[in-house]
Structures are given as structure tokens and as C-alpha cells.
Amino acid sequence: MTQNILYPWKQETIIRHTQRLLWSYKYWTGKSLLDVDGTPEFMAQALWVAPFVIASHGMEENPIFNYGNQQALDLWEMSWEQFTHTPSRETAELPEQEDRQLLLTQVKTQGYISGYRGIRISSTGKRFWISDVTVWNLLDENQQQCGQAATYQQWEYI
């Protein structure tokens, strides 16, 4: 395995993406996602090992995950390679996909929402509730939307 697969947070594109995640979260919520400060590389590693889930997807018609920290990969039981090739809608069962799409549309127009609760499913079929979820629009360096991200630290298997 290469270093990039073992430590995705060391990739220059992921370091830059981490900065977008952190900056966009603060822009929309007024809060910091991490209670630490440091170089972009340090922040990328800190987000990677954070004890909460953070995941994001791009702007494709059927958005593909482009980031998931170690906690997200563990929860969805996927490798980095699997996760970053997965359409984000596939982590919700069919009955949940309509609610999920309404949520993402609401976020697109409002900038962010918090307090969401829903059911998700891992790659091996384990179902779990996610609670107190914050979802926000990702902004690039020109403040143009470049995706959406979610974070939460509460989940419960069902």
C-alpha cells in the first residue's frame, strides 16, 4: 500500500480540501469544527483522527464522496478507496433517500442545517441512526459552492 492510501490526509489535495471543510463550517455556523490550530498539514491530520464523523461529497449529478475521516470509514466499513468511489446517496436506504435529498436541497439554499437525524447503512448492511447532524455547503477559495459536508458524533446501531 502506498502512503496516500494509508494516510490520505497527507495528500496535497486532501490538505486543501480540509481547509475548505474547516473554513466553510466556520463561515456558515460561526463555530470551529476543531478545537486545535496549526499548519494546514497538522489540521488535516487532526481532522482525519477526530473522534467524530466528517464526510463530504462533490457537485456531481449523483454526488460521490470525496472525503471521509477515519471515523467515517470505520462507521461505513470502507477503505478510503471504496469510500471515495461511493455515491453518497448509497449510504442511505431507499426509503431514506427522499428525505436525504430534501435535506440536501434545503442546505443548498440555506447554507447549512443542524439537528438532522436519519438512518444510514454501512457497506456490510449494518443500519444505524445518525443524530444531531450538521450539514453545510462547501465553499472553495472563491466562495463558490464546491460540494456539501456533514458531521456528527452521535450514532447508534439498530
C-alpha positions as CSV (number, residue, x, y, z in Angstrom):
1,M,0.0,0.0,0.0
2,T,1.2,3.5,-0.7
3,Q,1.4,6.3,1.8
4,N,-1.5,8.0,0.1
5,I,-3.8,5.1,0.8
6,L,-2.6,4.6,4.3
7,Y,-2.6,8.3,5.1
8,P,-4.9,10.2,2.7
9,W,-4.6,13.3,4.8
10,K,-1.0,13.7,3.6
11,Q,-2.1,14.3,0.0
12,E,-1.9,17.9,-1.1
13,T,-5.5,17.8,-2.5
14,I,-6.8,16.5,0.9
15,I,-4.9,19.1,2.9
16,R,-6.5,21.8,0.7
17,H,-9.9,20.1,1.0
18,T,-9.5,20.0,4.8
19,Q,-9.0,23.8,4.7
20,R,-12.2,24.1,2.7
21,L,-14.1,21.9,5.2
22,L,-12.9,23.9,8.2
23,W,-13.3,27.3,6.6
24,S,-16.8,26.6,5.2
25,Y,-18.0,25.2,8.5
26,K,-16.9,28.3,10.4
27,Y,-18.4,30.5,7.6
28,W,-21.8,29.0,7.9
29,T,-22.1,28.1,11.6
30,G,-19.8,30.7,13.2
31,K,-18.1,27.8,15.1
32,S,-14.8,25.9,14.8
33,L,-15.0,22.3,13.7
34,L,-11.7,21.5,15.6
35,D,-10.5,22.9,18.9
36,V,-6.9,23.0,17.7
37,D,-4.9,25.2,15.5
38,G,-1.7,24.7,13.4
39,T,-0.4,24.3,9.9
40,P,-2.6,23.0,7.1
41,E,-0.9,19.6,7.4
42,F,-1.5,19.5,11.1
43,M,-5.1,20.4,10.7
44,A,-5.6,17.7,8.0
45,Q,-4.2,15.1,10.4
46,A,-6.3,16.4,13.3
47,L,-9.5,16.2,11.3
48,W,-8.5,12.7,10.0
49,V,-8.2,11.3,13.6
50,A,-11.1,13.3,15.1
51,P,-13.5,11.3,17.3
52,F,-16.5,12.4,15.2
53,V,-17.6,11.7,11.7
54,I,-17.0,14.1,8.9
55,A,-17.7,13.3,5.3
56,S,-18.2,15.3,2.1
57,H,-19.3,14.9,-1.5
58,G,-18.8,16.9,-4.7
59,M,-21.3,18.6,-7.0
60,E,-21.9,15.7,-9.5
61,E,-25.4,14.9,-10.5
62,N,-25.1,11.8,-8.4
63,P,-22.6,13.1,-5.8
64,I,-19.6,10.9,-5.0
65,F,-17.9,11.1,-1.6
66,N,-14.6,13.0,-1.8
67,Y,-13.7,12.9,1.9
68,G,-14.3,10.8,4.9
69,N,-12.2,10.8,8.0
70,Q,-11.1,7.6,9.7
71,Q,-14.2,7.6,11.9
72,A,-16.4,7.8,8.8
73,L,-14.5,5.0,7.1
74,D,-14.8,2.8,10.2
75,L,-18.6,3.5,10.6
76,W,-19.3,2.8,7.0
77,E,-16.8,-0.1,7.0
78,M,-15.0,1.0,3.9
79,S,-11.4,1.8,2.8
80,W,-10.5,5.2,1.6
81,E,-10.5,3.9,-2.0
82,Q,-14.0,2.4,-1.6
83,F,-15.4,5.4,0.2
84,T,-14.2,8.0,-2.4
85,H,-15.8,6.0,-5.2
86,T,-19.2,5.7,-3.5
87,P,-22.2,7.8,-4.4
88,S,-23.2,9.4,-1.1
89,R,-26.9,8.5,-1.6
90,E,-26.0,4.8,-1.4
91,T,-25.3,5.2,2.3
92,A,-29.0,5.8,2.9
93,E,-31.6,3.0,2.3
94,L,-34.1,3.6,-0.5
95,P,-36.9,4.8,1.9
96,E,-34.5,7.4,3.4
97,Q,-33.1,8.7,0.1
98,E,-36.1,11.1,-0.5
99,D,-35.7,12.7,3.0
100,R,-32.0,12.9,2.5
101,Q,-32.4,14.7,-0.9
102,L,-34.9,17.2,0.7
103,L,-32.3,17.9,3.4
104,L,-29.5,18.5,0.8
105,T,-31.8,20.8,-1.2
106,Q,-32.6,22.8,2.0
107,V,-28.9,23.0,2.8
108,K,-28.1,24.2,-0.8
109,T,-30.5,27.2,-0.3
110,Q,-29.8,28.0,3.4
111,G,-26.1,27.3,3.6
112,Y,-26.3,24.8,6.5
113,I,-28.7,23.0,8.8
114,S,-28.2,21.3,12.2
115,G,-30.1,18.8,14.3
116,Y,-30.8,16.4,11.4
117,R,-31.5,12.7,12.3
118,G,-31.7,9.8,9.9
119,I,-30.9,6.2,9.3
120,R,-27.8,5.1,7.3
121,I,-26.4,1.8,6.2
122,S,-22.8,0.6,6.2
123,S,-21.2,-1.3,3.3
124,T,-21.9,-4.6,5.1
125,G,-25.6,-3.8,5.7
126,K,-25.4,-2.6,9.3
127,R,-28.1,0.0,9.9
128,F,-27.6,2.9,12.3
129,W,-29.2,6.2,13.4
130,I,-27.2,9.3,13.0
131,S,-28.2,12.2,15.2
132,D,-27.6,15.9,15.7
133,V,-26.0,16.1,12.3
134,T,-24.8,19.4,10.8
135,V,-24.7,19.6,7.0
136,W,-23.2,22.6,5.2
137,N,-22.3,23.8,1.8
138,L,-18.6,23.6,1.0
139,L,-17.1,26.7,-0.5
140,D,-13.9,27.0,-2.5
141,E,-11.3,29.7,-2.3
142,N,-13.5,32.0,-4.5
143,Q,-16.5,31.3,-2.2
144,Q,-18.2,29.2,-4.9
145,Q,-20.1,26.1,-3.8
146,C,-18.0,23.0,-4.5
147,G,-19.9,20.4,-2.5
148,Q,-21.6,19.6,0.8
149,A,-20.3,18.1,4.0
150,A,-21.7,16.6,7.2
151,T,-20.5,16.0,10.7
152,Y,-21.9,14.2,13.7
153,Q,-20.6,12.5,16.8
154,Q,-23.8,10.5,17.7
155,W,-24.7,7.2,16.0
156,E,-26.4,4.1,17.3
157,Y,-26.7,0.7,15.6
158,I,-30.2,-0.6,15.1
